[in-house]
Amino acid sequence: MPRLLAISGSLRARSTNTELLRAAPLVAGPGVTVWLYEGLAGLPHFNPDVEEHALPEPAAELRRAVGGADALIISSPEYAHGMPGSLKNALDWLVGGPEMVGRRVALWHASTWSTHAPAQLAEVLRTMSAEVVDDATVALNLRGRVWSAAEIAANEDAHAAISAALRRLTAQS
């Protein structure tokens, strides 16, 4: 039974990227568990000096969540041609542990206009020895209004893209 951890790079209360991730369990077939990591805003700023001692609990919780997942789905907005600092901070907390090594990751985006952030995110993940599953990428054009997870899951094109991505991500998990 594949367990997928979904991480949104957005801290917005009504983020379309977060809603895209919330649509995943609505689309996932039986036997696939998708849960949303909700601790991004509570992570302290990464500091390697702190990492040498006991990890702060929010960082330790993130590592446990990633370590307990068979694969990850990351959906992120693009800010100033890059990923949000809060997401990069979370990834920095994961660099010092073994959790990301070989971990399969799908990159999802709620805007087809995003090109720099996905490329930057993929580069960082590959540097961390994660396996970015390119054929599990989802890039939807959800710009222009606020979508709910249910609306995304009910949209025929979005549903098909999410379903295909989940199958591809879990094919070897």
N, C-alpha and C positions, 0 to 999 in steps of 0.2 A: 504494500500500500504506500505509494509515494507521498511524502510529506514535503510540501513546498512552502518556503518562507517568502512572503511578499514584502518588499521594502520600498516605500515611497520616498523619493528625494524631496518632496514638498512638505512644508510645515503648514500650508494653508488649510483652514478648516474645511473648505469645499473644493479641494483640489481635484481636477479632472484626472490627474495621474493617479491619485489615491483611489478615486472611484473606479478607474480602470482596473486596479488591483482588486478592489472589492467585488468586481464583476466576475473575477476568476472562479471563486467557489460556486457561483451561480451557474457557470458554464461547465465546470469540471465534471467529468463522468464519475460514476461510482468507483470508490476505491482510491480517489485522489483527494488529499486533504490540503487545503490552502489556508494559511493563516497570515494575518497582517501584523508586522512588527510595528509597534506604536511608541517606541522609546526614543525616536530620533531627537526630539526636542530636549530630552533630558540628559543627553550625553554631555559630559564635560568636554572642554577643549582638549584635544589630544596633546599629550606631553610625554615624550619618551622617558623622562626622568621618573614620572609617576608609574609608568608601565614596569619599571625595574622592580617595583615593590608590589604590593597587593593592588590588583586592578580596582578602580572604583566600581561599585556595584552595577551601575548602568552599563558600563563597558563589559563587565563579566556576564551580565544578562544577555547582551548582544552576542557575545561569543558562544554562549550556551545555545541561543536560538539558532544561530547559523550552524553550529555543530550538530544540532538535532534535526536539521533539514536534509533531505536528499538532494534538493536543488533550490536555487533562489530565483525569484522574479524581481527585477528592479525596474521601477517606472519613475522617470525623473523629468522635471521640466528643464528647460535651458534658460539660464540667466547669464547675460553678457557673454554669450558664446561658450558657456561652460556649465558643468554640473553645479548645483547649489553647494555652498560651503558646508552646510550641515551634513550632506551626503558624503562629501569627501572626508569630513571629520569621522564619520562612522566607519568608513573604509580604513582610515588610518588606525583606528582602534583594533582592526582585524589583522593588520599586517604582521604583528608580532606573534600571532598564534598560528596553529596549523589548520584552523577551520576552513579557510578559503582554498587551500591547496587541492587542486583537482575538482573543486566544487563546480557543478554545472550551473550556469547563470543565463537566464533569458533577459534581454533588455526590451522593455516596452515603453512606448511613448504615445502620449495623447495628442501629439501634433506632428504632422508630416513635415513641418518646417524645421523641426529640430534636427540639426546635423552635427553641430560641434559638440554638444553635450554627449550624445551617444558615442561619438568617436573617442572623446576624452574618457568617458566611463569605461569603454571597452579596453582602452590602453591601460588604464589603471588596474582593471581586473586581471588582464593578462599578465601584467607585471607582478601581481599578487599570486600568480600560478593558478588562477581560476580558469575554467573552461567556458568561454563565452560561446553559447550555442546559437550561431547566427541564424539557422533556419527556424529558431523559436522566437525570433524577433517579431514584435507587433508595433506597427507605426500607423496610428489611426488619425484621421482628421476630425478631431473632436473640438476644435477651436470654435469660438463664437458664442457659446452658451455654456451654462453649467449643466453637466450631465450627472444623473444618479447612476449607481451601479446597476440597478434594475433596468434603466433605460439603455445602458450600454449593452447589457446581456441580451436585451430584447431586440436590439438592432441587428438585422440579418448579417450585414458585413462584419460588424464587430464580433458577433457571436462566432461566426465562421473563423475569423482570424485568431481569436482567443482559443477556441477549441483545437485548431490545428497546432498552435504554438504549444499548448499544454501536452498534446500527444507527442510532439517532437521532443519537448523537454524531458518528459518522463519515459521516453523510449528506452533509455539506457540507465535510468536511475534505479 
